[in-house]
Amino acid sequence: MTKKQTDLAVPRSLLKDILERIREFSGCQSVAIRLRKGSDFPYYSHIGFPSFFIRKENLLNVRNREGNLVLAADGTPIVECMCGNVLKNRVNPQYPYFTKDGAFWTNSTSRLLESLTEKERNVIGRTRNTCHDYGYESVALIPIHADGNIIGLIQINDPCGDMFTSEKVENFQSLADHLGSLILKILEFYEEIVHICSPSSEEEIGEQ
């Protein structure tokens, strides 16, 4: 799957319905989906998050004072915060807040921030801590895999602590990966329609 493909529109009504079901299953207040768009991963659909939170956290790319993208050592634009760690697979499953599938979760952002060692802070890198600052204690960030790539994530937040278990997070990951497969099928279907309806296809049909 190319970056251009993931920029194509996925039906928002479908994702909204999926988010409603995830919110019901999780029992959490707020859920959202980020999908790749160019070098960034803005929110594509969301339920329960206040509008000021979405505006503040929508974009993850880092820009300098001139408004230019700041690049990482590999030449790609930096995608910051914990969402960026999950989206760029900058995770280490040896820490309890990361999973083997690349998800992040905590039942208390307050306890997590207080307990992080200097080594862990260096591994995690710079985080905005906006979720904690706005009162979210339980936070889960689940990567959406498709065709071997991470194309987005599902974010699940709640002001109450202890909303998650490892089994629940595994279920979220299964849902996210099924969603990735669905998005891939939708994009492949879209590409097929574009191919069939293109002028070159009409010429090929006429020549047969």
ZIGI-V926346 format. One record per pair of residues at least 4 apart in sequence whose ideal C-beta (glycine too) atoms are under 6 Angstrom apart, sorted by the first residue. I is the first residue (numbers start at 0). GAP is how many residues later the second one is. Records with the same first field share a line. If there is no record, write none. Layout:
BEGIN
I = GAP, GAP
END
This chain:
BEGIN
0 = 4, 145, 146, 148
4 = 182
5 = 30, 145
6 = 30
7 = 179, 182
9 = 173, 176
11 = 4, 33
14 = 18, 30
15 = 29
18 = 12, 26, 28
21 = 4, 9
22 = 8, 24
25 = 130
27 = 128, 130, 135
28 = 19, 129
29 = 18, 19, 127
30 = 16, 125
31 = 11, 14, 17, 123
32 = 11, 12, 121
33 = 7, 9, 118, 119
34 = 9, 117
35 = 5, 115, 116
36 = 5
38 = 22, 38
39 = 19, 20, 21
40 = 19, 46
41 = 16, 17
42 = 11, 15
45 = 8
48 = 4, 5
52 = 81
53 = 4
56 = 73
59 = 19, 20, 23, 24
60 = 8, 16
61 = 8, 16, 18
62 = 4, 6
63 = 4, 6
68 = 8
69 = 8
70 = 4
71 = 4, 6
78 = 5, 8, 9
79 = 4, 46
80 = 46, 47
81 = 22, 45
82 = 4, 58
83 = 4
84 = 5, 6
85 = 18, 55, 57, 67
86 = 63, 66
88 = 13
90 = 7, 11
91 = 6, 31
92 = 5, 7
96 = 7, 9
97 = 6
98 = 4
100 = 72
101 = 41
102 = 39, 70
103 = 37
104 = 35, 59, 64
105 = 6, 33
106 = 31, 54, 55, 57
107 = 29, 53
108 = 22, 23, 28, 30
110 = 4
115 = 4, 5
128 = 4
130 = 5, 8
134 = 24
135 = 21, 23
136 = 24
137 = 20, 23, 25, 26
138 = 18
139 = 16, 24
140 = 12, 14
141 = 11, 12, 30, 31, 34
142 = 7, 10
143 = 7, 8, 9, 32, 35, 36
144 = 32, 35
145 = 5, 34, 37, 38
146 = 37
153 = 22
157 = 5
163 = 4, 5
194 = 6
195 = 5
END
